[in-house]
Amino acid sequence: MIAPNRCHSAKVELWLHCGGQRFELGQVGGDIVMLAKPEPVPGGEAFVETIIDGHSRRFSIGVIPEHSGQSKRITLASSPIGDAHTD
């Protein structure tokens, strides 16, 4: 239980890894990921990395389509829940 009148703030980072590159994410949920800024992303095998207070977890999201960068939204072909790996 969290004691009353105490706050905890975590440092959270979200990243998309695809095509040997890393892209900052602003949101992950359901069957979409939202880039922090619109930018082109190569298609291919991809995973999402969450870093919370320095602890990294990686989640496979399978193959994603090539993304032109005209928007921040990337729709995933399959469920984003896959094998999790922790560093």
C-alpha positions in Angstrom: 0.0 0.0 0.0 1.2 3.5 -0.8 1.3 5.8 2.2 -0.9 8.8 2.0 0.7 12.1 1.0 3.6 10.4 -0.8 4.2 10.6 -4.5 6.3 8.5 -6.8 7.4 9.7 -10.1 9.0 7.3 -12.6 11.1 8.1 -15.6 9.4 6.4 -18.5 10.7 6.0 -22.1 8.9 4.2 -25.0 10.9 3.2 -28.1 10.1 1.3 -31.4 13.0 -0.7 -32.8 12.8 -1.6 -36.5 15.2 -1.9 -39.3 18.2 -1.4 -37.1 16.9 2.0 -36.0 15.1 3.3 -32.8 12.1 5.7 -32.9 10.7 7.5 -29.8 7.1 6.6 -29.1 4.4 8.8 -27.5 1.8 6.1 -26.9 1.3 2.3 -27.2 -2.1 0.6 -27.0 -4.3 -1.9 -28.6 -3.3 -2.4 -32.2 -1.4 0.9 -32.6 1.7 2.7 -31.7 2.0 6.5 -31.9 5.4 8.0 -32.7 6.5 11.0 -30.7 6.9 12.9 -34.0 5.9 11.9 -37.5 8.9 10.3 -39.3 9.4 7.5 -41.8 9.9 4.0 -40.4 11.2 1.1 -42.4 8.9 -2.0 -42.4 10.0 -5.3 -41.0 10.4 -7.2 -37.7 9.9 -4.8 -34.8 9.7 -4.6 -31.0 8.6 -2.0 -28.5 11.0 -1.2 -25.6 9.8 0.3 -22.4 12.4 1.8 -20.0 11.0 2.6 -16.5 13.5 4.0 -14.0 16.3 2.4 -16.0 14.8 -1.1 -16.3 14.2 -2.2 -19.9 11.6 -4.6 -21.2 11.1 -5.5 -24.8 7.9 -6.8 -26.5 7.9 -8.3 -29.9 5.2 -6.8 -32.1 5.9 -8.9 -35.2 6.2 -7.4 -38.7 5.1 -3.8 -39.2 4.4 -2.2 -42.6 6.7 0.5 -44.0 5.5 3.9 -42.6 5.8 7.0 -44.8 6.0 9.5 -41.8 3.0 11.5 -42.9 1.4 10.8 -39.5 2.4 9.5 -36.1 0.1 6.5 -36.0 1.3 3.0 -37.0 -1.4 0.3 -37.0 -0.1 -3.1 -36.1 -1.1 -6.2 -38.1 -1.3 -8.4 -35.0 -1.7 -8.2 -31.3 1.1 -6.1 -29.7 1.5 -8.5 -26.8 4.3 -10.9 -27.5 7.3 -12.4 -25.7 8.6 -10.0 -23.1 12.4 -9.7 -22.5 13.8 -7.8 -19.5 17.3 -6.3 -19.2 
